[in-house]
């Protein structure tokens, strides 16, 4: 949505303050910013480093910072067959994202460009389903899924993740569709273009980046989802966070293996988020912040 | 669930074009058609389970005693509302959510201010800062539990010395700290967008009028940031009130019920005690609580949109 739109002067608002600040003070702020950034990143760095250590180095005190990297942790993780879990996650995330876009884009169209009469109520209905605590729906969903014989089935997860991300996607896609200049659509109508042709030739090219941003957010949330996965799947349809459950109470030397697995399952989302930083804010705020 | 609380926001879509009388019904349906698949899907998948929960909440049903299922009216609700475990869970949920939201908003604000200026490597620092939010929550919880909090070989004791067992001694703080680490980047991103949307003219005018840095911050920047802070706090609350991964992984709700929040308690009632009737009643109570809070939250959202209209 266009709720809180940055002003047209956004780009220039920072430069001038730098010029005004005295050089030593500015340097101190820069150092502080770097320190805070590194501090927040430290646990991630530690995770990645530990994943390449031998188990004895991983569990050392004081911590080992200099070591010869080995792939033992990763080898063990693949020996314990993480691959099916990764593939299940990939399938659940990609298919639910595709389904969400197929459902949400037309719905967003009917809430923005050619709005239905009660579009406000519909919009708030969608967002209210997002506020509904998942835990309140767990038991009936578990019983229904069991009734249909779909426990430990990746399709159950696809349907649930689609429902989970639908409100988000509707709000986001609507905010992108509202940005299409009305004059463009009117001009197409005057030229006698059909609705479908207008959508295909004018709307879709303009909102393509919006579709990509929405897809990214839906992918992130499905990939990371744990609550329904742990209660509805096991070995056959288990997604990547389920592979990690085994590490909760592990005894003995397992830290290197744990960190290798944690790095591996986090990698797709971290990379996607890094690449699409600009779209991230808008997506996370459901289109409210650009 | 909360569709009744829908208050009219002041959004600005295009006004419906009035069709000729005879074609009005057809026009209405052609407008509705693209919406229906998504709407029906959302109703079936999110509302039907709730109706089932309502029904289950009136049953005396423990899955460990198959065949014994009877209607007992509101008895489960009496049980739930007088249960001390559930009251503890409610308190823990409030402490956990409020603690994590407030801390991450404040930290996010501070970091956003640090990043709201040009300096060498700003893009890299920003990338480093958003990474915790992108790490899978389950992986983050495991990482903190074993690689950071562990008394024998965890990073904290490894660097600072000592042999404090962080998770046993400060269970709630351990969970909240992990969540704050993950959610501060989220708050920072939203607040930074707010900072960068400030009007340069107003800041310049204030400076010309002799306003100091602190004055400008409290009188101009903070009021300008208010909707962004509200939005961040609101979205953060929606997600953090449902925290499950961190509790499940780091403390298993313990010691005792020290970190058992509502999602984890209902999970225990369902899948450890198999008290389906009670779990359903607890679920209904949580939903009613959510509706009350959400009504307030939706008012915040719609006021954000009204503000946009006023511009």
Boltz contact constraints between the chains, C-beta under 6 A:
constraints:
  - contact:
      token1: [A, 2]
      token2: [B, 308]
      max_distance: 6.0
  - contact:
      token1: [A, 3]
      token2: [B, 304]
      max_distance: 6.0
  - contact:
      token1: [A, 3]
      token2: [B, 305]
      max_distance: 6.0
  - contact:
      token1: [A, 3]
      token2: [B, 308]
      max_distance: 6.0
  - contact:
      token1: [A, 4]
      token2: [B, 227]
      max_distance: 6.0
  - contact:
      token1: [A, 6]
      token2: [B, 196]
      max_distance: 6.0
  - contact:
      token1: [A, 6]
      token2: [B, 197]
      max_distance: 6.0
  - contact:
      token1: [A, 7]
      token2: [B, 197]
      max_distance: 6.0
  - contact:
      token1: [A, 7]
      token2: [B, 199]
      max_distance: 6.0
  - contact:
      token1: [A, 9]
      token2: [B, 200]
      max_distance: 6.0
  - contact:
      token1: [A, 10]
      token2: [B, 196]
      max_distance: 6.0
  - contact:
      token1: [A, 10]
      token2: [B, 197]
      max_distance: 6.0
  - contact:
      token1: [A, 12]
      token2: [B, 200]
      max_distance: 6.0
  - contact:
      token1: [A, 13]
      token2: [B, 198]
      max_distance: 6.0
  - contact:
      token1: [A, 13]
      token2: [B, 200]
      max_distance: 6.0
  - contact:
      token1: [A, 14]
      token2: [B, 116]
      max_distance: 6.0
  - contact:
      token1: [A, 14]
      token2: [B, 117]
      max_distance: 6.0
  - contact:
      token1: [A, 14]
      token2: [B, 118]
      max_distance: 6.0
  - contact:
      token1: [A, 17]
      token2: [B, 117]
      max_distance: 6.0
  - contact:
      token1: [A, 18]
      token2: [B, 117]
      max_distance: 6.0
  - contact:
      token1: [A, 18]
      token2: [B, 118]
      max_distance: 6.0
  - contact:
      token1: [A, 30]
      token2: [B, 119]
      max_distance: 6.0
  - contact:
      token1: [A, 33]
      token2: [B, 114]
      max_distance: 6.0
  - contact:
      token1: [A, 33]
      token2: [B, 125]
      max_distance: 6.0
  - contact:
      token1: [A, 34]
      token2: [B, 125]
      max_distance: 6.0
  - contact:
      token1: [A, 36]
      token2: [B, 111]
      max_distance: 6.0
  - contact:
      token1: [A, 37]
      token2: [B, 125]
      max_distance: 6.0
  - contact:
      token1: [A, 37]
      token2: [B, 128]
      max_distance: 6.0
  - contact:
      token1: [A, 37]
      token2: [B, 129]
      max_distance: 6.0
  - contact:
      token1: [A, 40]
      token2: [B, 129]
      max_distance: 6.0
  - contact:
      token1: [A, 40]
      token2: [B, 132]
      max_distance: 6.0
  - contact:
      token1: [A, 41]
      token2: [B, 128]
      max_distance: 6.0
  - contact:
      token1: [A, 41]
      token2: [B, 131]
      max_distance: 6.0
  - contact:
      token1: [A, 44]
      token2: [B, 131]
      max_distance: 6.0
  - contact:
      token1: [A, 46]
      token2: [B, 155]
      max_distance: 6.0
  - contact:
      token1: [A, 47]
      token2: [B, 143]
      max_distance: 6.0
  - contact:
      token1: [A, 50]
      token2: [B, 147]
      max_distance: 6.0
  - contact:
      token1: [A, 59]
      token2: [B, 153]
      max_distance: 6.0
  - contact:
      token1: [A, 61]
      token2: [B, 153]
      max_distance: 6.0
  - contact:
      token1: [A, 61]
      token2: [B, 158]
      max_distance: 6.0
  - contact:
      token1: [A, 62]
      token2: [B, 158]
      max_distance: 6.0
  - contact:
      token1: [A, 63]
      token2: [B, 158]
      max_distance: 6.0
  - contact:
      token1: [A, 103]
      token2: [B, 37]
      max_distance: 6.0
  - contact:
      token1: [A, 103]
      token2: [B, 38]
      max_distance: 6.0
  - contact:
      token1: [A, 103]
      token2: [B, 41]
      max_distance: 6.0
  - contact:
      token1: [A, 104]
      token2: [B, 38]
      max_distance: 6.0
  - contact:
      token1: [A, 106]
      token2: [B, 34]
      max_distance: 6.0
  - contact:
      token1: [A, 107]
      token2: [B, 35]
      max_distance: 6.0
  - contact:
      token1: [A, 107]
      token2: [B, 38]
      max_distance: 6.0
  - contact:
      token1: [A, 109]
      token2: [B, 34]
      max_distance: 6.0
  - contact:
      token1: [A, 110]
      token2: [B, 31]
      max_distance: 6.0
  - contact:
      token1: [A, 110]
      token2: [B, 34]
      max_distance: 6.0
  - contact:
      token1: [A, 110]
      token2: [B, 35]
      max_distance: 6.0
  - contact:
      token1: [A, 112]
      token2: [B, 13]
      max_distance: 6.0
  - contact:
      token1: [A, 114]
      token2: [B, 31]
      max_distance: 6.0
  - contact:
      token1: [A, 115]
      token2: [B, 13]
      max_distance: 6.0
  - contact:
      token1: [A, 116]
      token2: [B, 31]
      max_distance: 6.0
  - contact:
      token1: [A, 116]
      token2: [B, 32]
      max_distance: 6.0
  - contact:
      token1: [A, 116]
      token2: [B, 35]
      max_distance: 6.0
  - contact:
      token1: [A, 120]
      token2: [B, 8]
      max_distance: 6.0
  - contact:
      token1: [A, 121]
      token2: [B, 6]
      max_distance: 6.0
  - contact:
      token1: [A, 124]
      token2: [B, 6]
      max_distance: 6.0
  - contact:
      token1: [A, 125]
      token2: [B, 3]
      max_distance: 6.0
  - contact:
      token1: [A, 128]
      token2: [B, 2]
      max_distance: 6.0
  - contact:
      token1: [A, 128]
      token2: [B, 3]
      max_distance: 6.0
  - contact:
      token1: [A, 129]
      token2: [B, 42]
      max_distance: 6.0
  - contact:
      token1: [A, 129]
      token2: [B, 46]
      max_distance: 6.0
  - contact:
      token1: [A, 131]
      token2: [B, 238]
      max_distance: 6.0
  - contact:
      token1: [A, 131]
      token2: [B, 290]
      max_distance: 6.0
  - contact:
      token1: [A, 131]
      token2: [B, 294]
      max_distance: 6.0
  - contact:
      token1: [A, 132]
      token2: [B, 1]
      max_distance: 6.0
  - contact:
      token1: [A, 133]
      token2: [B, 242]
      max_distance: 6.0
  - contact:
      token1: [A, 133]
      token2: [B, 286]
      max_distance: 6.0
  - contact:
      token1: [A, 133]
      token2: [B, 290]
      max_distance: 6.0
  - contact:
      token1: [A, 134]
      token2: [B, 242]
      max_distance: 6.0
  - contact:
      token1: [A, 135]
      token2: [B, 263]
      max_distance: 6.0
  - contact:
      token1: [A, 135]
      token2: [B, 266]
      max_distance: 6.0
  - contact:
      token1: [A, 136]
      token2: [B, 283]
      max_distance: 6.0
  - contact:
      token1: [A, 136]
      token2: [B, 286]
      max_distance: 6.0
  - contact:
      token1: [A, 136]
      token2: [B, 287]
      max_distance: 6.0
  - contact:
      token1: [A, 137]
      token2: [B, 49]
      max_distance: 6.0
  - contact:
      token1: [A, 139]
      token2: [B, 270]
      max_distance: 6.0
  - contact:
      token1: [A, 139]
      token2: [B, 279]
      max_distance: 6.0
  - contact:
      token1: [A, 139]
      token2: [B, 280]
      max_distance: 6.0
  - contact:
      token1: [A, 140]
      token2: [B, 49]
      max_distance: 6.0
  - contact:
      token1: [A, 140]
      token2: [B, 52]
      max_distance: 6.0
  - contact:
      token1: [A, 140]
      token2: [B, 53]
      max_distance: 6.0
  - contact:
      token1: [A, 141]
      token2: [B, 49]
      max_distance: 6.0
  - contact:
      token1: [A, 163]
      token2: [B, 45]
      max_distance: 6.0
  - contact:
      token1: [A, 163]
      token2: [B, 46]
      max_distance: 6.0
  - contact:
      token1: [A, 166]
      token2: [B, 42]
      max_distance: 6.0
  - contact:
      token1: [A, 182]
      token2: [B, 14]
      max_distance: 6.0
  - contact:
      token1: [A, 224]
      token2: [B, 136]
      max_distance: 6.0
  - contact:
      token1: [A, 224]
      token2: [B, 137]
      max_distance: 6.0
  - contact:
      token1: [A, 226]
      token2: [B, 138]
      max_distance: 6.0
  - contact:
      token1: [A, 226]
      token2: [B, 245]
      max_distance: 6.0
  - contact:
      token1: [A, 227]
      token2: [B, 244]
      max_distance: 6.0
  - contact:
      token1: [A, 241]
      token2: [B, 138]
      max_distance: 6.0
  - contact:
      token1: [A, 244]
      token2: [B, 138]
      max_distance: 6.0
  - contact:
      token1: [A, 244]
      token2: [B, 142]
      max_distance: 6.0
  - contact:
      token1: [A, 247]
      token2: [B, 142]
      max_distance: 6.0
  - contact:
      token1: [A, 248]
      token2: [B, 249]
      max_distance: 6.0
  - contact:
      token1: [A, 255]
      token2: [B, 147]
      max_distance: 6.0
  - contact:
      token1: [A, 262]
      token2: [B, 139]
      max_distance: 6.0
  - contact:
      token1: [A, 262]
      token2: [B, 142]
      max_distance: 6.0
  - contact:
      token1: [A, 262]
      token2: [B, 143]
      max_distance: 6.0
  - contact:
      token1: [A, 265]
      token2: [B, 136]
      max_distance: 6.0
  - contact:
      token1: [A, 265]
      token2: [B, 139]
      max_distance: 6.0
  - contact:
      token1: [A, 266]
      token2: [B, 135]
      max_distance: 6.0
  - contact:
      token1: [A, 266]
      token2: [B, 136]
      max_distance: 6.0
  - contact:
      token1: [A, 266]
      token2: [B, 139]
      max_distance: 6.0
  - contact:
      token1: [A, 269]
      token2: [B, 134]
      max_distance: 6.0
  - contact:
      token1: [A, 270]
      token2: [B, 134]
      max_distance: 6.0
  - contact:
      token1: [A, 273]
      token2: [B, 134]
      max_distance: 6.0
  - contact:
      token1: [A, 274]
      token2: [B, 127]
      max_distance: 6.0
  - contact:
      token1: [A, 281]
      token2: [B, 189]
      max_distance: 6.0
  - contact:
      token1: [A, 281]
      token2: [B, 193]
      max_distance: 6.0
  - contact:
      token1: [A, 285]
      token2: [B, 190]
      max_distance: 6.0
  - contact:
      token1: [A, 288]
      token2: [B, 231]
      max_distance: 6.0
  - contact:
      token1: [A, 289]
      token2: [B, 190]
      max_distance: 6.0
  - contact:
      token1: [A, 289]
      token2: [B, 193]
      max_distance: 6.0
